[in-house]
Amino acid sequence: MSAVLVEDASFSRGGTPVLSNVDFVVAGGAVLCLTGANGSGKTTVLRAIAGVVRPTAGRILVGGELVDERSPAFRRRLAAVVGSVPFSLTMTAREHLTAVSASWGARRRDAESVADAVLRRLGLEELTGRFPHELSSGQFQMLSLASVLARPFDVLVLDEPEQRLDADRRELLARVLGEERDRGAAVVIATHSRALRDALQASEFRLGAQGGEEQGGEEQGGEGRDGEREDSEGSQHAA
């Protein structure tokens, strides 16, 4: 069974088609990169996989079931960072990650251990007692990634996770995403970074390509047509 199936999905805004006939499959233990120019529809597709928006035609399945953000099974199966994570101004980085882990069933002591392990994994130990609004843009980006690594998931969805990261952090990002792939997670990311795609040995689905998408790598993908326009207001979604 595929971890993510997007089948002939189309999207409209105000009755106007904005993205049509998107098809791809992502297996567990594989990475798919959505690529294309700004405005090609990458974020729209990610939001649809995460259950934030619905296609006007076609269907999207995660773990063999239709996307349903209200389903506890779907929420446990999929973790996503699409847009800016709305961190609290009154909780430290460690407190945030502890709360995330606890919200998925970990006991407090175990949740604190998870938070500490994720901070170490991402090289963020020095941020333990700092508040999100005190962080640099790169640190904030890594804390956003940490917020999903602190919870269980089978499918990971990320929107341009390489943005605002320096070269060392981009290498770390690639290593961590590769570890998640190797443990069996399906990873779907929108990215402009060919270096990240190459490091992850990812397949590629290109939105907005003349005559359809462009497919690369070893994993499966489908055939799609042009993406007209991406969601312009952006998205703020983390799960």
SULLINRA-V496952 format. One record per pair of residues at least 12 apart in sequence whose ideal C-beta (glycine too) atoms are under 10 Angstrom apart, sorted by the first residue. I is the first residue (numbers start at 1). J is the second residue. Records with the same first field share a line. If there is no record, write none. Layout:
I = J / J
//
This chain:
1 = 27 / 28 / 61 / 63 / 64
2 = 24 / 25 / 26 / 27 / 28 / 30 / 61 / 62 / 63 / 64 / 186 / 220
3 = 25 / 26 / 27 / 28 / 29 / 30 / 32 / 61 / 62 / 63 / 64 / 77 / 78 / 154 / 155 / 156 / 184 / 185 / 186 / 187 / 188
4 = 24 / 25 / 26 / 27 / 28 / 30 / 32 / 49 / 60 / 61 / 62 / 63 / 67 / 78 / 154 / 155 / 157 / 186 / 187 / 188
5 = 23 / 24 / 25 / 26 / 49 / 59 / 60 / 61 / 62 / 63 / 64 / 66 / 220 / 222
6 = 22 / 23 / 24 / 25 / 26 / 32 / 45 / 48 / 49 / 55 / 58 / 59 / 60 / 61 / 62 / 67 / 188 / 205 / 221 / 222 / 224
7 = 21 / 22 / 23 / 24 / 25 / 55 / 57 / 58 / 59 / 60 / 61 / 222
8 = 20 / 21 / 22 / 23 / 55 / 57 / 58 / 59 / 222 / 223 / 224
9 = 21 / 22 / 23 / 24 / 44 / 45 / 48 / 49 / 54 / 55 / 56 / 57 / 58 / 59 / 60 / 224
10 = 22 / 55 / 56 / 57 / 58 / 225
11 = 41 / 44 / 45 / 47 / 48 / 53 / 54 / 55 / 56 / 57 / 58 / 227 / 228 / 229 / 231
12 = 55 / 56 / 57
13 = 44 / 53 / 56 / 228 / 229 / 231 / 232
15 = 56
16 = 228 / 229
17 = 56 / 57 / 228 / 229
18 = 39 / 41 / 44 / 56 / 227 / 228 / 229 / 230 / 231
19 = 40 / 41 / 42 / 44 / 45 / 48 / 55 / 56 / 207 / 208 / 224 / 225 / 226 / 227 / 228 / 229 / 230 / 231
20 = 41 / 55 / 56 / 57 / 58 / 224 / 225 / 226 / 227 / 228
21 = 57 / 58 / 212 / 213 / 222 / 223 / 224 / 225 / 226 / 227
22 = 34 / 41 / 44 / 45 / 48 / 55 / 58 / 60 / 205 / 207 / 213 / 222 / 223 / 224 / 225 / 227
23 = 58 / 205 / 212 / 213 / 221 / 222 / 223 / 224 / 225
24 = 45 / 188 / 203 / 204 / 205 / 213 / 215 / 219 / 220 / 221 / 222 / 223 / 224
25 = 61 / 186 / 203 / 205 / 219 / 220 / 221 / 222
26 = 49 / 62 / 155 / 186 / 187 / 188 / 202 / 203 / 205 / 219 / 220 / 221
27 = 184 / 186 / 203 / 219 / 220
28 = 63 / 154 / 155 / 181 / 183 / 184 / 185 / 186 / 187
29 = 180 / 181 / 182 / 183 / 184 / 185 / 186 / 187 / 219
30 = 181 / 184 / 185 / 186 / 187 / 188 / 200 / 201 / 202 / 203 / 217 / 218 / 219 / 220 / 221
31 = 156 / 177 / 178 / 180 / 181 / 185 / 186 / 187 / 188 / 189 / 196 / 197 / 199 / 200 / 201 / 202 / 203 / 204 / 217 / 218 / 219
32 = 186 / 187 / 188 / 189 / 190 / 197 / 200 / 202 / 203 / 204 / 205 / 215 / 217 / 219 / 220 / 221
33 = 187 / 188 / 189 / 190 / 191 / 192 / 193 / 194 / 196 / 197 / 198 / 200 / 202 / 203 / 204 / 205 / 206 / 216 / 217
34 = 46 / 49 / 157 / 159 / 160 / 188 / 189 / 190 / 191 / 204 / 205 / 206 / 207 / 213 / 227
35 = 189 / 190 / 191 / 192 / 193 / 194 / 197 / 202 / 204 / 205 / 206 / 207 / 208 / 209 / 213 / 214 / 216
36 = 190 / 192 / 204 / 205 / 206 / 207 / 208 / 209 / 213 / 214 / 226 / 227 / 230
37 = 192 / 206 / 207 / 208 / 209 / 227 / 230
38 = 192 / 208 / 230 / 232
39 = 207 / 208 / 227 / 228 / 229 / 230 / 231 / 232
40 = 190 / 206 / 207 / 208 / 209 / 226 / 227 / 228 / 229 / 230
41 = 190 / 207 / 208 / 224 / 226 / 227 / 228 / 229 / 230 / 231
42 = 82 / 159 / 160 / 189 / 190 / 191 / 192 / 205 / 206 / 207 / 208 / 227 / 230 / 231
43 = 82 / 83 / 159 / 160 / 190 / 230 / 231 / 232 / 233 / 234 / 235 / 237
44 = 82 / 190 / 207 / 227 / 229 / 230 / 231 / 235
45 = 60 / 157 / 159 / 188 / 190 / 205 / 207 / 224 / 227 / 230 / 231
46 = 80 / 81 / 82 / 83 / 157 / 158 / 159 / 160 / 188 / 189 / 190 / 231 / 235 / 237
47 = 80 / 82 / 83 / 157 / 159 / 231 / 235 / 237
48 = 60 / 67 / 157
49 = 61 / 62 / 67 / 78 / 80 / 82 / 155 / 157 / 188
50 = 62 / 67 / 69 / 74 / 75 / 78 / 79 / 80 / 81 / 82 / 155 / 157 / 159 / 188 / 235 / 237 / 238 / 239
51 = 66 / 67 / 68 / 69 / 70 / 71 / 74 / 75 / 78 / 80 / 157 / 237 / 239
52 = 67 / 69 / 80 / 82 / 83 / 231 / 235 / 236 / 237 / 239
53 = 67 / 231 / 235 / 237
54 = 66 / 67 / 69
55 = 67
62 = 74 / 77 / 78 / 154 / 155 / 157 / 186 / 188
63 = 76 / 77 / 78 / 154 / 155 / 186
64 = 77
65 = 77
69 = 237 / 239
74 = 155 / 239
75 = 104 / 151 / 153 / 239
76 = 104 / 105 / 151 / 152 / 153 / 154 / 239
77 = 152 / 153 / 154 / 155 / 186
78 = 148 / 153 / 154 / 155 / 156 / 157 / 186 / 188 / 239
79 = 100 / 104 / 147 / 148 / 149 / 150 / 151 / 152 / 153 / 154 / 155 / 156 / 157 / 158 / 180 / 185 / 238 / 239
80 = 148 / 153 / 155 / 156 / 157 / 158 / 159 / 188 / 235 / 237 / 238 / 239
81 = 141 / 144 / 145 / 146 / 147 / 148 / 156 / 157 / 158 / 159 / 160 / 161 / 189 / 235 / 236 / 237 / 238 / 239
82 = 157 / 158 / 159 / 160 / 190 / 231 / 234 / 235 / 236 / 237 / 238 / 239
83 = 144 / 159 / 231 / 233 / 234 / 235 / 236 / 237 / 238
84 = 140 / 141 / 144 / 159 / 234 / 235 / 236 / 237 / 238
85 = 132 / 140 / 141 / 143 / 144 / 145 / 146 / 147 / 148 / 236 / 237 / 238
86 = 132 / 236 / 237 / 238
87 = 131 / 132 / 133 / 135 / 140 / 143 / 144 / 147 / 238
88 = 131 / 132 / 133
89 = 131 / 132 / 133 / 134
90 = 131
91 = 131 / 132
92 = 115 / 127 / 128 / 129 / 130 / 131 / 132 / 134
93 = 115 / 118 / 119 / 124 / 125 / 126 / 127 / 128 / 129 / 130 / 131 / 132 / 134 / 135 / 139 / 140 / 142 / 143 / 146 / 147
94 = 112 / 115 / 116 / 118 / 119 / 124 / 125 / 127 / 128 / 129 / 130 / 146
95 = 112 / 115 / 128 / 129 / 131
96 = 115 / 131 / 132 / 143 / 146 / 147 / 150
97 = 111 / 112 / 114 / 115 / 116 / 117 / 118 / 119 / 124 / 128 / 143 / 146 / 147 / 149 / 150 / 151
98 = 110 / 111 / 112 / 113 / 114 / 115 / 116 / 118 / 150
99 = 111 / 115 / 147 / 150
100 = 114 / 115 / 118 / 146 / 147 / 148 / 149 / 150 / 151 / 238
101 = 113 / 114 / 115 / 117 / 118 / 149 / 150 / 151 / 152
102 = 114 / 115 / 150 / 151
103 = 150 / 151
104 = 150 / 151 / 152 / 153
105 = 151 / 152
106 = 150 / 151 / 152
111 = 150
114 = 149 / 150 / 151
115 = 128 / 146 / 150
116 = 128
117 = 149 / 150
118 = 143 / 145 / 146 / 147 / 148 / 149 / 150 / 151 / 176
119 = 142 / 143 / 146 / 149 / 150
121 = 145 / 146 / 149 / 172 / 175 / 176 / 179
122 = 139 / 142 / 143 / 145 / 146 / 149 / 169 / 172 / 173 / 176
123 = 139 / 142 / 168 / 169 / 172 / 176
124 = 139 / 142 / 143 / 145 / 146
126 = 139
127 = 139 / 140 / 142 / 143 / 146
130 = 143
132 = 144 / 147
136 = 164 / 166
137 = 163 / 164 / 165
138 = 163 / 164 / 165 / 166 / 168 / 169 / 170
139 = 164 / 165 / 169
140 = 164
141 = 160 / 161 / 162 / 163 / 164 / 165 / 169 / 173
142 = 161 / 164 / 165 / 169 / 172 / 173 / 176
144 = 158 / 159 / 161 / 238
145 = 158 / 161 / 165 / 169 / 172 / 173 / 176 / 177
146 = 176
147 = 238 / 239
148 = 180 / 238 / 239
149 = 176 / 179 / 180
151 = 239
153 = 180 / 185 / 186 / 187 / 239
154 = 183 / 184 / 185 / 186
155 = 185 / 186 / 187 / 188
156 = 177 / 180 / 181 / 185 / 186 / 187 / 188 / 189
157 = 186 / 187 / 188 / 189 / 190 / 237 / 239
158 = 173 / 177 / 187 / 188 / 189 / 190 / 191
159 = 188 / 189 / 190 / 191 / 234 / 235 / 237
160 = 189 / 190 / 191 / 192 / 193 / 196
161 = 173 / 174 / 176 / 177 / 187 / 189 / 190 / 191 / 193 / 196
162 = 174 / 177 / 189 / 191 / 192 / 193 / 195 / 196
163 = 191 / 192 / 193
165 = 193 / 196
167 = 195
170 = 193 / 195 / 196 / 199
171 = 195 / 196 / 199
173 = 189 / 193 / 196 / 199 / 200
174 = 193 / 195 / 196 / 197 / 198 / 199 / 200
175 = 199 / 200
177 = 189 / 196 / 199 / 200 / 202
178 = 199 / 200 / 201 / 202
180 = 200
181 = 200 / 201 / 202
186 = 219
187 = 200 / 202
188 = 202 / 205
189 = 202
190 = 205 / 207 / 230
191 = 204
197 = 216 / 217
198 = 216 / 217
200 = 217
201 = 217 / 218 / 219
202 = 216 / 217 / 218 / 219
203 = 215 / 216 / 217 / 218 / 219 / 220 / 221
204 = 216 / 217 / 219 / 221
205 = 217 / 219 / 221 / 222 / 223 / 224
206 = 221 / 224 / 227
207 = 224 / 225 / 226 / 227 / 228 / 230
208 = 224 / 225 / 226 / 227 / 228 / 229 / 230
209 = 224 / 225 / 226 / 227
210 = 225 / 226
211 = 223 / 225 / 226
212 = 224 / 225 / 226
213 = 225 / 226 / 227
//
